[in-house]
Amino acid sequence: MKTIAGLLKANLPTITVLILLALAYHFHALQHWLRLAEAEEAALLILLGTALLWVTEAIPLYVTSLGVLLLSLLWLFPILQRAGVAVEKGDFYQAFFGDITLLFMGGFVLSALLNKYGLARRLAGWMIRKTGTAPPRVLAGIIAISALLSMWMSNTATAAMMFAIISPVILQLPKTSPFSKGLALAIPFACNIGGLGTPIGTPPNAIAIGYLEQAGIAVSFSTWMLIAVPVMALLLWLLWWLLLRTYPPGSVDIELGEEEEEDRFSVRQYLVIALFLLAILGWLSAGLSGLSTGTVGLLAIIAAFGSGLLTTPDFRNISWDILFMLGGGLCLGVALNKSGLTDTIAQAIPAGGGFYAIFGTLLLMAATMTTVMSNTATANLLIPVAVSLPGNELVLCVAISIMCSSSMALPVSTPPNAIAFGSGLLPARDMFNSGLWITVFALAATILASIFYLPLFL
């Protein structure tokens, strides 16, 4: 009882706001004040309640996402039917098990394969040893391998693995050398930036693609990479330059240890490599093969588990909470679209300042919100607004997803940041100073790309 009482007390402001939202619906206050239809009012209340719970994390984020589905089915769906809107329950269910979810789940499976069979660790160790012992080259190698792996597997798993490999190198440096902090910061920041490169690299990417599909704009796996990889590469170079300038290596010598005699690849490791390459080829050629990216992901899942490369315990360890958060955001998008609220929002946004005023406001909101809350939740809240602006959906959605993954000033900003801070190798002040600069660089790079590069894909 004390525990329940403590939880209620800690979440009293959240509970109070939720009660106020319920009272607002009871008296149809939002209908009268904002001149909304009943379905729009219901969708707006679902959006506000979801946003509140995602920001406060009063309950787990994935539970909130499941609550979006429940409210959409039991509350919004009957209202839409009475209003004569063409909608089926399957429209809401599909958000939780559609093409984007299968694509992301396929990415999780590939990540599990690379980790289980030690291929990610072997690749990382091999690349780091090939960089040489010059500090700038070592730093570049760490940044490159962290980003490369984060394009295809969980950035959290990549950060944990890279710290296990690099910690001995950092600890052998003199305590007075600032370069040790630079090496420690390189891992989480490169992992965060690396996730930009592919649709499976980080949830905001998949959320952006999902909302764009709902708006009738198809973005293929290869198209996303063509858009995002140049921005990612620029940010990685800026990260390398910033860390060398902020934490100069001086005359330190770096010993990477003797090259270990690796065992030959086993048959299972060769099978994993083959499956990984086939999945990537399938995603990149989805438009030519006729298979959707989700279908390719499903084939990879069946091949991995059907062949015995992954087993039931591995299936249970998949990040289902992330998948449910992804589904909840896409389900919220269906609710906003079917209710007509996205059109109402678009009409309500003042156009006097022009597109770039709106664009800049959304990017600043993404950078600020993601600094203190989940990047997935931030994308779920801001991308529906971006989709509601006709003619600029692609630029806005891609730009917001990039900023959602590029704000990294605090230990709580991203899981790799938390891992880096938890290692005890650097104080939060260093992470804040360098992370703030990277966020500013990302904001500038995103704005420039949106003006000069992204329009090429419209």
N, C-alpha and C positions, 0 to 999 in steps of 0.2 A: 504493500500500500504506500509505503514511504517513497518507493521508486516511482510509482505512478504519480503520486503527488508532486514529486520533484520534477518529473517530465512536464506535467501540466503547468507548473510554475515557470519553468524555463521557457516554455513555448506559449506563455499567456498572451503576448502581443500578437503572435500568429493566429492563435485561436480566436482572439477578439476580432481581428480583421476578417477571418473566415465567417464569423457570425454576422458581421456587418454586411458582407457580401450576400449571405443568405437572406437577410432582412431586405436588402436592396431588391432581390428578386421577388420576394414575397409581395412587396409593394410596387413592383415594376418601376422602380425609381429610374433605372438607366433608360428604359423605354421612353419615359417622359422627358428626362433631362437631355438625352442625346438623340432623341427621335429615332430610335431603333425599332426594327421589327422584333417579334418575340424570339425568333431563331437567332438573330444577331445578338440580342441581349444574353441569351443562354450561352452562345459561343464566347462572348466577351467575358462573362463570369467564369467560364471554364478557363479561359486564358489568364485572367487575373489571379484566380485561385492557384492555378498551376505555377505561374510565375512566382507567387509568394512562397510556395512550398519548395520550389527549386532554389530560390535565393536563400531562404532560411535553413533549408535542409532539416526541417522539423521532423520529417519522416524520410526514409531512404529515397533517393532520387528515382529509382526504378519503380518504387511503389506509387509515387506520384504519377509516373508515366502510365502505369496500369489504371490508375484512377481516371486519367483522361479517356481511356477506352471505355471504362464503365459508365462514366457520365455521358459520353457520346452515344452509347447504345440505349441507356435507360432514360435519358432526359432529352438530349438534342434530337435523336432520331425520330421519336414520335412527333415532336414539334415540326420537323421538316416534312414528315409525311402529311400532317394536317395542312401544311402550307402548299402542298402539291409539288414539292421539290423532287426531282428525279434522283433518288438516293437509295442505296441498299446497305444492309448491315455489313456486307462484304467489303464495302469501300473503307470502313473503319478497321476491319480485321486485316485487310491487305497491308496496311501500314506496318503491322507487326510481323508479317511474314511475306514480304514482297521481294522484288528484285534487289532493292538496296540492302535489305537485311541479309539476304543470301550472299550477296557480294561481300559484305563485312564479315559474315560468319566464315566464309571461305578464307578471308585474310587471317582470321583468328586461327584457323586450322593450319595454314601454312606456317604461322608463327610458332604454333605448338610443335610442328614437325622439326623446324630448324632448331628449336631449343632442346627437344627430347633427344635428338640424335647428334647433338654437339656441333652441328655445322656452323651455326652462327658464331660460336666461340672460336672455332678453328679459322674461320674466315677473318674474324677480327684480329686474332693473334698473328695470322700470316700478314695481313695488311700493315699492321703496326710495325712489325719487324722489317718490312720492306721500305719503310719511310726513312731509315737511317737514324742517326743519333743527334743530328742538329736540332736544337729546340724548336725552331719554326716548322721544320718538317715533321717532327713528332706531333706538334700541335695540329698541323694540317691533317695528318693521318688520323688522329683521334676524332677530329671533327668530321672527316669524310666517312669513316666507317660507322660512326654513330648515326649520321644522317642516312647513309645508305641502308642500314638495317632497319631504321625507323620508317622508311618508306614502305616496308613490306611486313613488318611485325610490330608488336606492341612497343611503343616508346618507353613504357614503364619497364618492360622486361629487358629492353636494350640497355637502358640506363643502369639497371641493377647488374647486368652482365659486364658492361664496360667498366663499372667501378671495381668489380672483382678483378678484372684484368689490369687496370691502370693504377689501382691503389698502391701496389708495391713500388711502382715507378715514382709516384708522387711522394711517398714516404721516404724515399732515399735521397730526395733533394734537401739541401740545407734549410733549416727552419726559417732562416732569414730571407730565403729566396721568395719573391712574390710570384714567381712563375708557377709554383705549386697550386696557387689559387686559380691561375689561368687554366691549367690542365683540368682542375676539378670542375670549373664552370663550363668548360668546353663540352663536356659530356651531356648534361641536361639541356643546355641551350641548343646544341646540334641535334639532339633527339627531338626536341620540340619543333625545330625548323624542318627537319627531315620529314616529319609527318605531312607536310604540305604537298609533297611530291606526287602522291597517288591517292585515288579515291578511298583506299583502305588504310591510308596512313594515320588518319585521325577522324573521330566521329563527325566534327563539323563539315568535313569534305563530303561525306555521305549524306548528311542532312541537306546541304546545299544542292546536291545532285537530285535528291528526292523531291525537294520543293520545286526545282526547275522542271522536273518531269511532270509534276502536277500542273504546272503552268504551260505545259506543251512544248518545253524546250529540252531536247535530248542532248545530254553531254556524255560522250563515250569515255571509256577509260583512257584511251590514247589522247583524246582532246584535252581531258583534264591535265594530263602530264605535260602536254605542249603548253598549256596555260601556266601551270604552277611551277614546273621545274626551273625555268629561267629565274623566276622570283626567288625560289629556294636557293639556287646557286649564288645569286647576288647576296642574299642574306648570310649565307655560310661564309662567303669571302669577307663580308663586313665583320662577321663574328671573329674570324681569324685575325683580321687587322686590329680590331678593338682590343682583343685579349693580349696580343703582342705589345700593343702600345700601353695598355693599362697595367699589365703585369710582365714587364720586360724580363727575359731570361738571364740577361747579363752574360757571365762567363761560365754558367753552370754546365756540367757534363751530365748527360742522361744515359744511363745504362739500361738497356731493354732486356738484359738477361740473354743467356745463350739460347740459340734456336733449338727447340725441343724436337726430338725425333718423333714425328707423328706416325701413328699406325696408319696402314693403308685403309682406304675407304672400304667399308663393308658393303655387302650387297644391298642391305637396307638403306644405307646412306646414299648409294647410287640411285636407288628407287626414289628416295626423297628429293634428290636433286632433279631427277627427271620429272617428277610430279610438279615441283616448284616451277621449273622452266615451262612446262606445258600449260600450267595455269596462267602464268604471265603472258605467254603467247596467245592463249585463248582470250584473255581480257583485252590485249592490245588489238587483236584481230576480230573482236566481237561483231563489228559492222560487216565484215567480209564473210564470216562463217555462218551468219544467221542466228547464232546463239547469243542470248543476252548475257550481260556480265553476271547476273544472278544465276543463270543456268550453268555457266562455267564454274562459279563458286560452288554450286550444288554438286557438280561432277567431281570437283576436288575433294569435297567433304566425303562423298560416297567412296571415292578411291582410297582416301586416307584411312577411313575406318573399316571399309570392306576388305581391304588388303591386310589388315592387322597392324599396319604401321602405327596407328593410334588405337587405343582401347577404350573401354567404357569409363575408367577413371579419368582419362584424358578428356572425354566428352563432358564429364561433369565439371571439369576445371575450366571450360570455356567461359569467357567473361559475359555471362548471360545478362548481368546488370546493365552493361553497356548496350547490348542489343535491345533490351527493353526500353532504355532511355531513348535510343534511336527511334524505335517504333512509336513511343509516346509522342515524340516531337512531330513525326510524320502524320500520326493520327490527329494531332492538334491542327496540323495544316489542312487536313481533310475537313475538319469541323469548321475552320474559319472560311474555307472556300465554299463549302456547300451552304453555309448559312448566309453567305453574301457579305460577311463582315470585312473580308479583305478589300472588296470594292469600296465599301464605306470608309475604311481607313485611308485608302488611296485618295479618295475625294476630300477627306478631311485634312490631309497633309498640305500645309500652305506652300504653294508653288512660287510665291513671290521672290524667294531667295534663289530660285533656280535649282537645277539638279545637283550642282556641286555643293550647295549649302546642305541639302538633305544627305548627300553622300558623305560629306565630312562629319555631319552629326552622327550618322549611324556608325561610321568607323571609330569615332572617339568613344561612343557608347560601348562598342564591342571591346576596344582596348581597355577601357576602365572596368567594365563588368567582369571580363575574363581574368583580370588581375586578382580578383577576390572571390570568384566563384567558378564553377565548372564551365569549361569551354563548350561542352555539349549543351548544357542548359542555356548558355548565352546564345548559341547559334539557334536553338529552338525558339528563343524569344524574339530575336531580331530578324532572322531570315524571312519569316512570314510577312513582316513589314516590307522587306525588300521586294518580295514577289508581288506585292500589291501595287507596285509602281510600274505600269505598262511601259514596255520599250527599253527598260534598263535592268531587267531582272538578272541577266547573266552577269553583268558587271558588278552589280550590288551584291549578289549572292556569293560570288567568288571572292570579292574583296572582304566581305564580312567573315567568311570562313577562314581566310588567311589571317586576319587580325585576331580571330578567336584562338588561333594556335600560336600567335607570335607575341602575346603579352605574357611576360615571364619575370616580373620584377620581384615577386615574393615567393617564399617557400611553398605557400599554399596555391600558387597560380597553376601549377601543373604537377602531376605525380613525379616526373623526373626531377623537378626542382626539390620536391620533398625528399627524394632519395639522396640527392646531393647534399642537402642541408643535414639530413640524418647521418651522413657519413662522418660528420665532425671535422671535415677537411677545410671548411670555409665558414665564416660568419654570415649572417643574414644581410649585413650592411653591404658586403661585396656583391652578393647576389642582387640586391636592390639596385645598386649603382650601375652595374653592367647590364642587368636585365632591363632597366629603364631605357638605357641607350639602344638596346636591341629593339625594344618596342617602338621607339622613335624612328629607328632605321626602317623597321617593318612598315610603319605608317607611311613614311615618305615613299618607300619602294612600291607599296600597294597603290598609292595615289598616282604615281608616275605610270605604273603598269596599267592602271585603269584608264588613264588618258590616252596613252600612246600604243599600248599592246593589246589589251583585252578587246577593244573595238574590232580588231581583225577577225575575231571569232563570232561576231554578231551576224 
